[in-house]
Amino acid sequence: MAVRQCPRCDLRFRGEAELRSHLADDHGLDPEALEHHLGSGRSASVHRRPPDPTHVVHTDPHRKDR
């Protein structure tokens, strides 16, 4: 089951029904207007960007645990 994030706040929900209920109850959206706010049904994880392949991690030579 995909995690869905509210488009108006940072809350996340397990299912679309919970998200719809939250949008209607907490944000006062009309149930018929929810399709516009839910968009294409993407989950919250889709919005994460892949790691930058040019990003280089430099190690600290002064750390004792390495």
N, CA, C and O atoms as a GROMACS GRO file, in nm:
protein
  264
    1MET      N    1   0.084  -0.118   0.000
    1MET     CA    2   0.000   0.000   0.000
    1MET      C    3   0.089   0.124   0.000
    1MET      O    4   0.184   0.134   0.078
    2ALA      N    5   0.058   0.216  -0.085
    2ALA     CA    6   0.137   0.338  -0.098
    2ALA      C    7   0.101   0.438   0.011
    2ALA      O    8  -0.014   0.444   0.056
    3VAL      N    9   0.198   0.514   0.052
    3VAL     CA   10   0.176   0.622   0.147
    3VAL      C   11   0.140   0.746   0.068
    3VAL      O   12   0.208   0.782  -0.028
    4ARG      N   13   0.032   0.811   0.109
    4ARG     CA   14  -0.015   0.931   0.039
    4ARG      C   15   0.005   1.051   0.130
    4ARG      O   16  -0.030   1.046   0.248
    5GLN      N   17   0.060   1.157   0.075
    5GLN     CA   18   0.081   1.280   0.153
    5GLN      C   19  -0.023   1.383   0.115
    5GLN      O   20  -0.058   1.399  -0.002
    6CYS      N   21  -0.070   1.452   0.216
    6CYS     CA   22  -0.167   1.559   0.194
    6CYS      C   23  -0.100   1.670   0.113
    6CYS      O   24   0.010   1.712   0.146
    7PRO      N   25  -0.166   1.717   0.007
    7PRO     CA   26  -0.107   1.824  -0.074
    7PRO      C   27  -0.108   1.960  -0.004
    7PRO      O   28  -0.046   2.055  -0.053
    8ARG      N   29  -0.178   1.971   0.108
    8ARG     CA   30  -0.186   2.100   0.179
    8ARG      C   31  -0.104   2.105   0.307
    8ARG      O   32  -0.079   2.214   0.359
    9CYS      N   33  -0.062   1.990   0.358
    9CYS     CA   34   0.018   1.989   0.481
    9CYS      C   35   0.113   1.868   0.476
    9CYS      O   36   0.119   1.799   0.374
   10ASP      N   37   0.185   1.844   0.582
   10ASP     CA   38   0.285   1.737   0.583
   10ASP      C   39   0.233   1.603   0.633
   10ASP      O   40   0.312   1.509   0.647
   11LEU      N   41   0.105   1.592   0.659
   11LEU     CA   42   0.051   1.465   0.709
   11LEU      C   43   0.051   1.360   0.600
   11LEU      O   44   0.030   1.390   0.482
   12ARG      N   45   0.075   1.235   0.640
   12ARG     CA   46   0.075   1.122   0.546
   12ARG      C   47  -0.025   1.018   0.591
   12ARG      O   48  -0.049   1.000   0.710
   13PHE      N   49  -0.082   0.948   0.495
   13PHE     CA   50  -0.188   0.852   0.521
   13PHE      C   51  -0.161   0.723   0.446
   13PHE      O   52  -0.097   0.723   0.341
   14ARG      N   53  -0.211   0.612   0.502
   14ARG     CA   54  -0.192   0.481   0.439
   14ARG      C   55  -0.278   0.462   0.317
   14ARG      O   56  -0.237   0.397   0.221
   15GLY      N   57  -0.398   0.516   0.319
   15GLY     CA   58  -0.489   0.494   0.207
   15GLY      C   59  -0.553   0.621   0.156
   15GLY      O   60  -0.549   0.726   0.221
   16GLU      N   61  -0.612   0.609   0.039
   16GLU     CA   62  -0.675   0.726  -0.023
   16GLU      C   63  -0.800   0.768   0.054
   16GLU      O   64  -0.832   0.887   0.058
   17ALA      N   65  -0.871   0.673   0.114
   17ALA     CA   66  -0.991   0.706   0.190
   17ALA      C   67  -0.957   0.794   0.310
   17ALA      O   68  -1.028   0.890   0.340
   18GLU      N   69  -0.847   0.761   0.379
   18GLU     CA   70  -0.804   0.842   0.493
   18GLU      C   71  -0.766   0.983   0.447
   18GLU      O   72  -0.799   1.081   0.513
   19LEU      N   73  -0.697   0.991   0.334
   19LEU     CA   74  -0.657   1.121   0.281
   19LEU      C   75  -0.779   1.204   0.242
   19LEU      O   76  -0.785   1.323   0.271
   20ARG      N   77  -0.875   1.141   0.175
   20ARG     CA   78  -0.997   1.212   0.136
   20ARG      C   79  -1.072   1.264   0.259
   20ARG      O   80  -1.120   1.378   0.260
   21SER      N   81  -1.080   1.181   0.362
   21SER     CA   82  -1.147   1.222   0.485
   21SER      C   83  -1.075   1.340   0.550
   21SER      O   84  -1.138   1.434   0.596
   22HIS      N   85  -0.944   1.333   0.553
   22HIS     CA   86  -0.863   1.442   0.610
   22HIS      C   87  -0.884   1.572   0.533
   22HIS      O   88  -0.904   1.677   0.593
   23LEU      N   89  -0.881   1.565   0.400
   23LEU     CA   90  -0.898   1.685   0.319
   23LEU      C   91  -1.036   1.748   0.340
   23LEU      O   92  -1.049   1.870   0.348
   24ALA      N   93  -1.137   1.664   0.350
   24ALA     CA   94  -1.273   1.716   0.368
   24ALA      C   95  -1.293   1.770   0.510
   24ALA      O   96  -1.350   1.878   0.528
   25ASP      N   97  -1.247   1.695   0.610
   25ASP     CA   98  -1.271   1.733   0.750
   25ASP      C   99  -1.178   1.844   0.798
   25ASP      O  100  -1.224   1.942   0.857
   26ASP      N  101  -1.049   1.829   0.775
   26ASP     CA  102  -0.952   1.922   0.832
   26ASP      C  103  -0.926   2.045   0.745
   26ASP      O  104  -0.895   2.153   0.797
   27HIS      N  105  -0.938   2.030   0.614
   27HIS     CA  106  -0.911   2.143   0.526
   27HIS      C  107  -1.039   2.202   0.466
   27HIS      O  108  -1.034   2.303   0.396
   28GLY      N  109  -1.153   2.138   0.491
   28GLY     CA  110  -1.281   2.191   0.446
   28GLY      C  111  -1.302   2.188   0.296
   28GLY      O  112  -1.374   2.272   0.242
   29LEU      N  113  -1.240   2.093   0.227
   29LEU     CA  114  -1.256   2.085   0.082
   29LEU      C  115  -1.386   2.015   0.046
   29LEU      O  116  -1.429   1.921   0.113
   30ASP      N  117  -1.448   2.061  -0.060
   30ASP     CA  118  -1.568   1.998  -0.112
   30ASP      C  119  -1.530   1.862  -0.169
   30ASP      O  120  -1.431   1.852  -0.242
   31PRO      N  121  -1.605   1.756  -0.136
   31PRO     CA  122  -1.570   1.622  -0.187
   31PRO      C  123  -1.558   1.616  -0.339
   31PRO      O  124  -1.482   1.534  -0.391
   32GLU      N  125  -1.631   1.700  -0.411
   32GLU     CA  126  -1.622   1.698  -0.557
   32GLU      C  127  -1.495   1.766  -0.606
   32GLU      O  128  -1.453   1.743  -0.720
   33ALA      N  129  -1.433   1.848  -0.523
   33ALA     CA  130  -1.310   1.916  -0.561
   33ALA      C  131  -1.186   1.834  -0.527
   33ALA      O  132  -1.074   1.876  -0.557
   34LEU      N  133  -1.204   1.719  -0.464
   34LEU     CA  134  -1.089   1.640  -0.420
   34LEU      C  135  -1.006   1.585  -0.536
   34LEU      O  136  -0.885   1.572  -0.523
   35GLU      N  137  -1.069   1.553  -0.647
   35GLU     CA  138  -0.994   1.499  -0.760
   35GLU      C  139  -0.885   1.595  -0.805
   35GLU      O  140  -0.776   1.554  -0.843
   36HIS      N  141  -0.916   1.724  -0.801
   36HIS     CA  142  -0.816   1.824  -0.839
   36HIS      C  143  -0.698   1.823  -0.743
   36HIS      O  144  -0.583   1.833  -0.787
   37HIS      N  145  -0.724   1.809  -0.615
   37HIS     CA  146  -0.618   1.813  -0.514
   37HIS      C  147  -0.541   1.682  -0.506
   37HIS      O  148  -0.424   1.681  -0.468
   38LEU      N  149  -0.606   1.571  -0.540
   38LEU     CA  150  -0.537   1.442  -0.534
   38LEU      C  151  -0.454   1.418  -0.659
   38LEU      O  152  -0.363   1.335  -0.656
   39GLY      N  153  -0.482   1.486  -0.765
   39GLY     CA  154  -0.400   1.477  -0.886
   39GLY      C  155  -0.405   1.339  -0.949
   39GLY      O  156  -0.511   1.278  -0.961
   40SER      N  157  -0.288   1.293  -0.989
   40SER     CA  158  -0.280   1.167  -1.062
   40SER      C  159  -0.271   1.046  -0.972
   40SER      O  160  -0.255   0.934  -1.020
   41GLY      N  161  -0.279   1.065  -0.842
   41GLY     CA  162  -0.275   0.952  -0.750
   41GLY      C  163  -0.135   0.905  -0.719
   41GLY      O  164  -0.116   0.789  -0.682
   42ARG      N  165  -0.038   0.990  -0.732
   42ARG     CA  166   0.099   0.952  -0.701
   42ARG      C  167   0.118   0.942  -0.551
   42ARG      O  168   0.054   1.015  -0.474
   43SER      N  169   0.206   0.853  -0.510
   43SER     CA  170   0.235   0.841  -0.367
   43SER      C  171   0.342   0.942  -0.329
   43SER      O  172   0.406   1.002  -0.416
   44ALA      N  173   0.362   0.961  -0.202
   44ALA     CA  174   0.459   1.059  -0.153
   44ALA      C  175   0.601   1.022  -0.193
   44ALA      O  176   0.684   1.111  -0.213
   45SER      N  177   0.629   0.894  -0.206
   45SER     CA  178   0.765   0.853  -0.237
   45SER      C  179   0.804   0.887  -0.381
   45SER      O  180   0.923   0.894  -0.412
   46VAL      N  181   0.708   0.908  -0.469
   46VAL     CA  182   0.738   0.940  -0.608
   46VAL      C  183   0.807   1.076  -0.618
   46VAL      O  184   0.884   1.099  -0.711
   47HIS      N  185   0.780   1.165  -0.525
   47HIS     CA  186   0.834   1.300  -0.532
   47HIS      C  187   0.978   1.310  -0.485
   47HIS      O  188   1.038   1.417  -0.492
   48ARG      N  189   1.035   1.201  -0.439
   48ARG     CA  190   1.173   1.205  -0.395
   48ARG      C  191   1.265   1.204  -0.517
   48ARG      O  192   1.242   1.131  -0.613
   49ARG      N  193   1.367   1.285  -0.512
   49ARG     CA  194   1.462   1.291  -0.623
   49ARG      C  195   1.566   1.182  -0.606
   49ARG      O  196   1.604   1.150  -0.494
   50PRO      N  197   1.613   1.124  -0.716
   50PRO     CA  198   1.719   1.024  -0.706
   50PRO      C  199   1.848   1.091  -0.659
   50PRO      O  200   1.866   1.212  -0.678
   51PRO      N  201   1.939   1.015  -0.600
   51PRO     CA  202   2.064   1.075  -0.554
   51PRO      C  203   2.144   1.132  -0.670
   51PRO      O  204   2.143   1.078  -0.781
   52ASP      N  205   2.212   1.239  -0.644
   52ASP     CA  206   2.295   1.304  -0.745
   52ASP      C  207   2.420   1.220  -0.768
   52ASP      O  208   2.497   1.201  -0.673
   53PRO      N  209   2.444   1.170  -0.889
   53PRO     CA  210   2.562   1.086  -0.913
   53PRO      C  211   2.693   1.163  -0.902
   53PRO      O  212   2.800   1.102  -0.890
   54THR      N  213   2.687   1.296  -0.907
   54THR     CA  214   2.810   1.374  -0.897
   54THR      C  215   2.844   1.409  -0.752
   54THR      O  216   2.948   1.469  -0.725
   55HIS      N  217   2.756   1.372  -0.660
   55HIS     CA  218   2.778   1.401  -0.518
   55HIS      C  219   2.890   1.310  -0.465
   55HIS      O  220   2.883   1.188  -0.479
   56VAL      N  221   2.990   1.370  -0.406
   56VAL     CA  222   3.103   1.295  -0.353
   56VAL      C  223   3.104   1.310  -0.201
   56VAL      O  224   3.093   1.420  -0.148
   57VAL      N  225   3.118   1.198  -0.134
   57VAL     CA  226   3.126   1.200   0.012
   57VAL      C  227   3.273   1.197   0.050
   57VAL      O  228   3.347   1.105   0.013
   58HIS      N  229   3.314   1.297   0.124
   58HIS     CA  230   3.453   1.304   0.170
   58HIS      C  231   3.460   1.252   0.312
   58HIS      O  232   3.379   1.291   0.397
   59THR      N  233   3.555   1.167   0.339
   59THR     CA  234   3.571   1.116   0.475
   59THR      C  235   3.656   1.212   0.556
   59THR      O  236   3.742   1.281   0.502
   60ASP      N  237   3.630   1.214   0.683
   60ASP     CA  238   3.704   1.300   0.775
   60ASP      C  239   3.825   1.222   0.826
   60ASP      O  240   3.807   1.121   0.895
   61PRO      N  241   3.947   1.264   0.795
   61PRO     CA  242   4.065   1.189   0.837
   61PRO      C  243   4.086   1.193   0.989
   61PRO      O  244   4.166   1.115   1.042
   62HIS      N  245   4.017   1.281   1.058
   62HIS     CA  246   4.034   1.294   1.203
   62HIS      C  247   3.940   1.205   1.283
   62HIS      O  248   3.952   1.198   1.405
   63ARG      N  249   3.848   1.138   1.216
   63ARG     CA  250   3.756   1.050   1.288
   63ARG      C  251   3.828   0.923   1.328
   63ARG      O  252   3.901   0.864   1.249
   64LYS      N  253   3.807   0.880   1.451
   64LYS     CA  254   3.874   0.762   1.504
   64LYS      C  255   3.802   0.632   1.470
   64LYS      O  256   3.862   0.525   1.473
   65ASP      N  257   3.672   0.640   1.439
   65ASP     CA  258   3.595   0.517   1.417
   65ASP      C  259   3.608   0.462   1.275
   65ASP      O  260   3.541   0.365   1.242
   66ARG      N  261   3.691   0.521   1.193
   66ARG     CA  262   3.707   0.471   1.055
   66ARG      C  263   3.847   0.426   1.029
   66ARG      O  264   3.878   0.381   0.919
   0.00000   0.00000   0.00000
